[in-house]
Amino acid sequence: MRYLLLLLLVFGLFVSFSAPSDAQLPKSDDFVPVLPSECEGLNCKAYGICDTYCEDLECDTKEGFEKNPDICTKVLEKYQEKTGYPGPPCICTDVCFDEQVECKSECKPTDLDCLSNCCAEFSECQQDCCDQDGVRNCIPEFCAVAP
């Protein structure tokens, strides 16, 4: 019986030392570390929609949007509907910029009130993005950007 226990102990040691450890496993060149999501910090509902838009579908990239334009647009609309924000953190500022450009394009170049109103709207939109991100010292004034 003693020999059987000794044999099992030796076999167990042999197996544990012969199994490759993590340091001995081959490394893959394709490994990409996961970066923190821009959606972190959002509530559960907003996080799920944001993660789908920014991470899963990659709608915040030209390639991702071109692959699924209809789906990306629907997910963005769903995010806006559920949160009240212009867009998820990965594109919020871009949405505001696009709105400003569209607003200014409808103004006559000499209509300073119209241009000023567009700047005010853009500023509020940008402030919403900053509020969503939890940025305390946000400067939402980007009206120097021409249409």
N, C-alpha and C positions, 0 to 999 in steps of 0.2 A: 504494500500500500504506500509505503514511504517512497519507494522508487517511482511509483505512478505519479505522486504529487510532484516530486522533483522533476520528472520528465515533463509534466504539464507546465511547470514554472519555467523551465528552460525553453520549451516550445513557445510559450507566451512572450518571453523576452526576445526570442529570435524574431517572431512575427512583428513585435512592436518596433524593433530596431530596423527591420528590413522594409517597412512601409515608408514611402516617401513622405517627408514633411512638406508643409506649404513652401518652405524655402527651397525645396528640391524640385518642386513641380515646374514644368516648362512654362515660360512666360509667353504670352501671346502679344504680338505687335498690334493686334486689333483692339486691345483693351483701352477703353475710354473711361476715365473716372467720371462719376456722376457729379455734376456741379449743382450747387444749391439752386432750386427753382425760384424764379422771380415771383412765383405765386405764393410762396411761404408767407404766413402771417394773415392770409385772407381767411374768412370764415369758410366752413365746410362746403357750402353750396358754391360760393364764388371760386374756391380753390379748385374744385373739380372741373368747372367750366374753363377756368384759366389754364389749368394744366393740360386740358384737352387742346385748347387753342395754341398755347405757347410751346408745349413740350411734345405732345403726341402727334399733332398734325403739323406742327412747326409753321403755323400760318403767319408768324411774324417774320418769316423769311420769304424772299421772292420765289424761291423754288417750291417751298411748302404751299404758298398761296396759289401758285400756278397749277399745282397738282390737284387741288381741291377748292377752287374758288367759291363754289356754291356752298359747300359744307363750312368753309371758313367764315363766310358771310353770315350763315345761319347761327354758328356758334357765337360769333361776335354779337349779333343781335340778341341772342339768349343771355349773354353776359350783361349787356347793357340793360336789358329788361329786368334781370334778377338783382342787379347791384345798383343801378342808377349811375354808374361811372361810364365815362366815354369808351373805355376799353380796358382789357387786362393790363397789368403793369408792363408787360413786354412791348406793348404798342401804344399805350395811353397817350404819350406825348405826340406820336405820329398822327393819331386820330385828331388831336386838337390842331396840329399844324395843317392837316388836310382841310379841316373845317374852316380854319382862318383863310387859307388860300381860296377856297371855294367862295367864302363870303366876300372877300376882297375882289374876286373876279366879277362879281355881280355889281360892284360899285363903279360909278363913273370916276375917272381919275381926279376930277376936280371936286367931287363930293366928299369933303373932309369929314362931315358928320357920319356918313356911311362907313368910311374907313375907320373912324374912331370907334364906332359901334362894333365893327368886326374885331378890333383889338380888344375891346372890353369882353366880348364873348369868348375870344380865345384865351384871355387871361383867366376867366372863370373856369374854363375847361381845364386849363393847365393846373389851376389850383386844385380842382377835383382830383387830378392825377397825383398831385403831391400829397393830398389828404389820404388818398388810397394807399400810397406808399408809406405813409407815416412820417414824411419828411417835415420837420418842424420849420426850418428856415428856407422855405421854398420861395424862389422869386419867379412868379408866373408871367413876367412881362417879356414877351418876345416880339413886340410889334415892330421892331426895327426891320424884321424880315419882310422883304417885298413879296408880293404875290407871284 
